[in-house]
Every structure is written in structure tokens, then in C-alpha cells.
Amino acid sequence: MSYSFKPHQRYRMPTHFGPSLGPRQGPNGRRFACIDTPKDLVVKATFMADPSQLESLLPPGFQLREPHVVNISFGYSKEIEWLAGRGYNTFGVTVPATYQGKQETVHGDLMLVLWENMADPIITGREELGFAKVYCELPEAQFTGDQVICRASWDGCQFASLTLSNPKAVTEEEFPVGPPSEGLLHYKYIPKTGAPGEADAEYATLTPADYPNGQVDQLMVGEGAQAQFRHSTWEELPTLVHIVNTLSDLRLGECVRATVTRTSGGKDFSDQRIVR
């Protein structure tokens, strides 16, 4: 007799061994509180950009919203509960956007791509949440002299970097904030087997901006930042070259914000939802 699926349990392939373990479902179905952990370091810079180039990257139903900028962010997470205290790193690119659904309109920031250096969060985030996640190597941020340097590579080929200059500690009142956002927007796309160009799933999802357990430990502001995407060959980046070279072609202008934040606590992203 074949197995049956248990109701209200989270499954991913392979389903043959029962409900899956991950960020939103631990052993025996337990949830993770995310009260004091993870410990996160985020290095982020925002650059003015050409709206015509950004518009070409928007999925159906999305429109740019002002300001016309690109946000580049490197994140370094430690003490993650669902990984039994381990951590992983991320590198994301977002743009302010509005999604017009059939029933609602959401003003947020569209996640164009999110690199991570561990398979487990990539798989869970793509399948369950709809994040546009892919893999790369992400060493720890380098604090040297008056700079913070973040790097991304694949199989030894460094394809991107972000260098933030002269960060100084500030208070919450002095910390620069971007335009209001309802959260991170995503475009979930799962291809249909044996039918190129057709999808099994294709819709927008939202990560609400609320982080009820988030605590700020340190805030820093840099004098500026430089971002670089290295134009690469297919031989160097056989599965990423189309992403990296498109980003390398963006005409980035003035850096309008450069920040470093250290925080504690978070959420398990079970509040992720489809935008109707």
C-alpha cells in the first residue's frame, strides 16, 4: 500500500519519507521562535539607476515605483535555529516596485535575485516561498581599515563585489531609511515538466515587512559605496552568466545610502503569502 499525505504538514521532494524538515517545520512539527536568533550582519548600498533598464527586468503585473534605484545587499546569518545553530550567507538585488493583482495592490521591493551559499535555504525558499534563489560562494565580509568588502563567486570565479567606505556608528534617529515598503515582492515560477515555456506555478508572493522579534544591535552609515558586477563568459559561469551580465550592464549612478546593520531575532517566514 502506498503512503498518504498527512494534512496540514509541509512536504517537499522527496515526499516518500514523510513531512519535510526546514525553517517552518522542525522535528515532530515544532516551530522555531526566532526570538534572539539568528544573529544577522547586513551590508547594503542603494544606487540610482536607469528606469528603462529596470523596467525590462519586471515580470507581468509589476511596475517600477520611485525612487528608481537598485538595492544591493550582502547578509551574514549565524546561530540559525532550524539549522541547529549553523549559519549561511546571502547576496540580493532588489528594486522598488508595485504589483497590481486582481484583488489587491502592493507597494514593495521586488527581489530580482538572491544568491545563497547553502543548498538547504535555497531549496526551502524557492519551493515554499517563491524566492528567486540561486547558489554562489559567499565568504565572510571583510572589515579592513576604513572599508567593508563583500564578495561573491562561483567555482572560484569572482563575479560581484560591494565595497562600503568609512562606516561610522549612528543612532536610530540618524540612520537613513528608504521609501515606505510593504515588504519583499517575489515572482514564483515553477516550470511544467516536459512543456518548455509552460509553468506549473506562476504568481507573485509577498514577504511582509513586519519582523516582530527583530532587535537592532548596531547601526552604521558609510560615506559611500562601490558595486561591481564582472562581465563574465559562459565558460566561467555556465548557469549564472545571463544573470550576472545583465546586472553588469546596469548603469548605476550615485550611491544614495550605504549602511551596515547588526540585528538579533527574526521570523520563520510562515507569513509569506500569495498576492491576489
N, C-alpha and C positions, 0 to 999 in steps of 0.2 A: 504494500500500500504506500502511495506517495505521501509526502508531508503536506500539511496545510499551513497557511499563514496565520499567525496569531493576530487578532485585531489590536489596533492602536499601538503596534510595535513598529520600530523603524527597521527597514530592510535595505540592503544593498547587495549587489553581486559579490561573492556567491551566496545565494539565499539558502543553500542546502544545509547549512549548519545552524540555522536559526537566526533570530534577530541580531543585527549588527551592532558592534561597539563603536563609539565615536564621541564627538563633542556633546551630543544631546541625548546620549543613552549609554550609560556605563554598565558594569556588571550588575545583573539582577534588575536591570531597568533603572538604576539610580540616576538622578540628575546631579549636575555639578554646580555648586553655589556661586563660584566665581566672585567671591566677596573680597578677598585680599589678594587674589591671584587671577590672572597672570601678572607678572611684572613686565611692563612694556616701555621700551625706548622707541620714540618715533622721530625721525629726522625728515623734515618736509620743507619743500620750497614751491612757490607759486610763480608762474611766469605768464606774462601777456602772450597771446598767440593770435594767429590769423584765423578769423572765424570761418572763412571759406574752406580752409584745410580741416578744421574741426568738424564742420558740418558733414563732410564726406565720410566721417567715421561713425555717424549716428545710425542706429538701427531704425526700423519702421516705428512710427509713433513718437519719436523723440525730436525735440527741438533744443537748440542752444539757448541758454539764458545768460544774461550779463552777470558779472564781467566775463569777457572772452579770454579765459585763462586755462592753463594746464597745471594741474597739481601733481607733483612727483613726490612720492613718499616711500621711505625705507623704514620698516618696522622690525624690531627685535624683541621677541617674547620669551620669557623664562617662567619656570615653575607653573606650567600649564597642567591643570588638574586632570583633564581627560587623557593626557599623555603620561600620567603618573609622575609628574614633576619635570618632564623634559621640556624642551622649547624648540622653536623654529623661527625663521626669518621671512620677511615679505618685502616685495617691491611693487608698488602700484602706481598706476597713472589714471587720473580722473579728470573730468571736465564738468562744469556746471551745466545741467540740462533739465528740461521739463518733459515728463512723459504724460501724454494725453491718452488715457484709456477710454473705454466705452462708458464707464461709470464714475471715474474719478481722474483728477489731475494732480500730479505730484511734482513738486519742485525740489530737486535733489542734485546729486553729483553722480554722473554715470561712470561706472568702473569700466574703463576700456580694457585693461588687462591687469592681472595680479600674479606676479611671479612668487613662488614659494620654494623653499629648499627641502621640503619633505613631502613624500607621496601621500601620507595619511590625511593631512588637512586639504590637500588638493582634491583628492577623491571625494571626501565628505562634502567639501564646499561646492564642488561642481554639481554633483548629483543631487544633493539635498537642498541646496540654497540657490543655485544658479549663478555663482560667481564665475567670472571668466579667468580661471586659474590655470597656470602652466608652471613648468618646473625650470629652475635655474639654480646655480650655485651662488650663495649669498654669504660671504664672510662677515664677521662682526664689524660694526662701524669702527673706524679708526679715528681716535681723538689724538691729534698731533699738533703741537704748537697752538696756533690760533685757528685751526681748521678741524672740521669733521668731514671725513671722507667715507662715502658709501659706494660699494662696487657690486656689479652683477656680471656673471659669466656663465657660459655653458661649455662643458668639456674643455675647460681651460681657456676658452676664447672670451675675453672681457668685452662686453658689448655695451655697457652703460655704467655711468658713474654720476654721483651728485656730491659736490663739494660745497660745504657751507662755511662761510668765513666769520671769524671773530664772534662766536656766540657768547652772550652775556646773560646772567640770571636776571629775571624780571618778576614783578608781582602779577597776579591775575589781572589787575586793573591795567597794567602796562602791556599785557600780551595782546598781539593783534589777532583779530578774528576775521574770518571770511564772511561772505554773504550768507544770510539765513539759508538753511538746508534742512529738508525733512528726512534726509538720510542718504545712504548709498543706493543708487539705482543699478540694476543689472539687466542683461538680456539673456535669458536662459535659452539655449538651443541644444537639443539632443537629436542627432541625425537618425533617420529611419534606415534600418538595416536593408541593404540591397536596393535602395532607391536614392541614388545621388541627387542632391538638391531638395529632398523632402525631409521634413522633420517629424519626429515623434512628439517632441515638445518644443514650443517656441512662444515665449511670453516674457514680459517684464516682471522683475521681482524687486522688492524693496527691503533694505536693512534699515529699520527705523533709527533715527539719530540718538534715541534715548539709551544711555548706559547707566542704569540706576546704581550700580555698585562702583562706578569709576571714581577713583580718588587721585587728585593731582599731587605728585610728589616734587616735581621740579619743572619750571618753565624757563626757557632760554630763547633769546632772539638774536639772530645773526645779522651782520651788516649787509649780507647779500649771499648769493649762491650761483654756482655754475652747474649746468646739467649737460651731459654729453651722451648721445646715442651713436655708437660707432657703426657706420655703414659697413655691412658685412656681406660675405659671399654665401651661397648655398652650401658649399663645402664646409664652411666654418659653423653655420647654424642651420642644419638641414630642415628643422621643423619650426624654427623661430624667425628665419630671415625675413619673412613677409611682415612680421610684426615690428621687428627692430628697425628695418629700413624705412617703413612708413613713419615711425616715430622719429627717426633721424632726419627725415625730410621736413619735419615741422619747423617753421620759422619762429623760434622762441624769442620773445622780446625781453623787456625789463623784468627783473625779479622784484615782485611786489611784496613778498613775505618769505622769510626764511626762519624756521623755528626748530627747536628741539624740546620734546616733552618726555617726562618720565611719569608713568601712572601705575596704579595698582588697582586690581579688580576689573571686572568686565561683565560679560554675559555669554550665554551659550548659543546665541543667535536663533533660539527657537521662536523668536518673534518675527523671523523672516516670513514674508508673505507675498503672494501674487498681487500685482497691481491690476485691478479690474477695469 
